[in-house]
């Protein structure tokens, strides 16, 4: 299918589905990227520090708090979308070295043409499979790994296992951090198992999400922050409480209770993440 414009909306068939770029009627210069109807990214081309999606603000808060303000970081982004977080980091931590891995070459080309990012030799986008690129990455090369990979609206099974978490931990420096976007709904089996899985190799962790999501009342995004030292729980709690949509942070015994009896997932028994309920994205189009 070719590209077409309809009242400034852009649709184009990419490798992983039908991509749509829709202008934000409330913010000139802002666009929402969807794939097969599922929102993937929101980008403000005039202000990359404006983050529309709740879970992206939670990821950004973690990135803000894990190192002194303005300090450049080395970050590996698994999952590219419209490069919302890489643009944010380039603006808030100038000089950061960023590598973005996106499996969909046609999507990368569309975003590069329609929503170009500022030229920066320190920000490079690589087309490839996230786990394969991770396996080929040198030890202790990054301060942060951000895992935000979805095929449609589900994270592929191969990116949910202990074996995958081991690779992510291997490429982190000793004081590095793993950040993951987990999407799940009642009864949160996937999210609980993911926390258990990641904590087998990065034992110090916290989880940030809307209270209704944490209580298993609705489908939504949960942000996992994990490393080898204590995460900045108090500061994250303040940021989550002050968000447009206030959230909660689970850590220590609260996180233990959340995990309950969930066990770590291995390649041999991994499955794709929980599918979203039918029609959940229709109100956001």
N, C-alpha and C positions, 0 to 999 in steps of 0.2 A: 504494500500500500504506500502510496506517495504522501508527501506532505501537503497539508491544506490549512488554510486559515479561515476561521469563522468568528467574526467579531473579536479579532486579535488572539483567539485561542489557537494553539498549534497542536496538531496531532500528527504522529508519525509512528509507523511500525518499526520497532527496534528488535533486537535479538531475543529479548525475553518477554515481549508482549506489545501492547499498544500504549505508547507513551503519549501523555497529554500535558501541555504547558498552558496553564490558565492564569491570566493576569489577576492580581488581587485588586478588587474594586475599591478597597479601603486604603491601599498603600501604593501610590504610583511607583513604578519601577520594581514591584514585587511580583513574584510568580510562584505558583504551586505546581510541582511535578507529580503526576500520578502515573501508575503503571497498571493497566487493566482495571482502572477505577479505584485502586488503593493509593491514597496519598503517600508519597515517598519523601518529598522535600519541599520546604518553602524557602525562597531566597529573596532577600531585599538587595537589589543591585546597587542601590544608593547608600545603604547602611548595613554592612554585613554583620554588625553586632545586634541587629534586630532579629530575634529568634521567635518565630510564631508558634512552632510546635512545642508542646509542653515537655515532652521527653528530651528534645534537643536542648531546651533550657537547663534541664537537669544534668545532661552530659556536659554542657558548657560550664555549669557551676562547679562540677568536679574538676574540669580542666583549669578553671580559675583558681582553685584552692589547693591543688597538689604541689604548687611551686610558687615562689614569690611573684607578685604581679609583674608582668612584662618580661619575665625571664624566658628566653627562647627554649623550646622543647623539641625533641625529636619524636615525631608521632607517626605511627603506621595506622592508617584508616582502612579497615576491611569493609568494603561497601562504599560506593561513591555517591550515587544519586546525583543531586545537583551541587554537591560540594559545600553544603551549608556550614558544617563545622570547620573544614579546612579554610574557608573564607573568614570565618570568625577568628580562628587562631592567627591567621596572617595579620588580621587587624589588631588583635589584642596582645599578641606576643610576636612582634616583628622579629624576623631573623630565624624563626622556627624552621626546622627541616621537616617537611611533610611528604609522605608517600601515600598515595591513594590507590587502592586496588579495586577495580570494578570489572566484573565479568562481561558486561554488555558493551561491546565496542561501538555499536550503533548509538547507544544511549550517550556514551561519552562524546561522540561526535555531535549529537544533537545539542547537548548542554554546552559544548564548546562554541557552537555556532550561535545558539539562541540566547544563552546566558553566560557569556564569556567572563572568565575570572581575570583578575589583574595579572599581568605577566610577572612571574617570580620564579627564578631558577631554583629556588629552594622548595617549590611546590610542584611535584611531579605526579602524573596520573599514569598508572600502568594497567593495561587490560590483561586480566588473568583471573584464574580461580583463586579465591582467598586462601584456601588451605594449601594449595600447591605453592603459592607465593610465600606463604608463611614458612613452609618446610624448607624453602630455598634461601631464607633470610638468615644472616649471620647471628650468632649468639650475642646477647646483651647489647643490641644495637639501638634500642629505642627506650625512651622514657615512658611512653604511653602506647598501648594498642587499643584502638577503638573498634569494637566489633558491632557492626550494624548492617548485617547482610540478610536480605530477604529475597526469596524467589516468589514473586507475587506478594502475598502477605504472610509468608511463612519462612522461617529460618531453616535452611537445608540441614538434614540430619548430620552430615559430616562436620558441621560446625557447632555441634552440641555435645561432643564427647570429651572424656578425660584425655584421650590422645590429642585432640585438638587443643585443649587447655594446656597440656604439657608444651606443645609447640609455641603457644602464645607466651607462656611464662619463660620459655627459653630465650626468646628474642628480647625480653625486657631486661634492662639493667637491674641490679639488686634492689634499688629503690624505686623501681618502675611500677606502673599501674595498668591494670586491665579494666576497661570500661565496656560494658555490653548493654545493648538495648534488647530487652526481653519483652515479647508481646504474649500475653496469656489472659485467660479468663477462668471463671469458676470451673473446677475447684483448685486451680493454680498448680496442678501436678507438674507441668513443664517448668515453671519458674522455680518451684521448690527443688526439683531435680537439678536445674542448672546451677543454683547456688551450691548445692552439695557437690556437684561436679567440679566447679571452678575452685572451691575451697580445698580440694584434694591437693592442689599445687600452689595456690595463692590463698593462704588460710585466713588472712585478715581482710574482712569484707563488710560492706553495708549495702543496703538496698533502699532505693528512693522511689516512691510512687505515690499516687493519689490514695487516700485512705480507703476509698470504696474499692479500689483495685486490690489493695493489700488484704482487705477483708473478704475478698472473693465475691463481691457483689456485682462486678461488671468486668468486661474485657477492657484491657488497656495496656499501657507500656510501663515496665519497671526497669530502672537503671541500676545495674550492678557495678559496684566499685570494689575492686579486689587487688591486693598486693601482698607484700611480705612484711609490711609494717602497718600500724594502725591508720585507718583512713581518717580524714578530718571530719569526724562525725558531728561535732558541735557546730562547726561552721556550715556544713551541709544542711544541718537541721534548720539553722536560721534562714538560709537561702530558700529551702523548700517551703518553710512556713510563710515567707514573704512573697512567694510567687503569685502570679495572677490567679492560678489555680493551686492553692496550697497543697503541699504534699507532706508525707511523713518519711522518716528515716528509721530503718530497722538495723540494729547492730547488736553485737554481743549476745546476751541471753535472748533478747527479742528476736534476733535473727535465727538463733538456734530453735526457738519455738516455731518460727515460720517454717523452717525446713522440716521439722518433725522427723518422721521416719523415712524421708525421701533418701534414695541411694543414688550414688554417682552413676552416670550413663557412660557406656563404652561404645566403641565403634560397632561392636557386634549386636547391640540392642538399641542403637540410637534411632530416633524417628524425627521427622520434621516437627517444627513447633506447632502449637495449637492453632487451628484455623480460626479466623475471626467469625463472629456470628453473621449470618446472611443480612445484607442491607446496612451493616454498621457504617459504611463509608458514604452512603447515599446522601446524607445530610450535609456532607462536607464538599460536595462537588459543585 
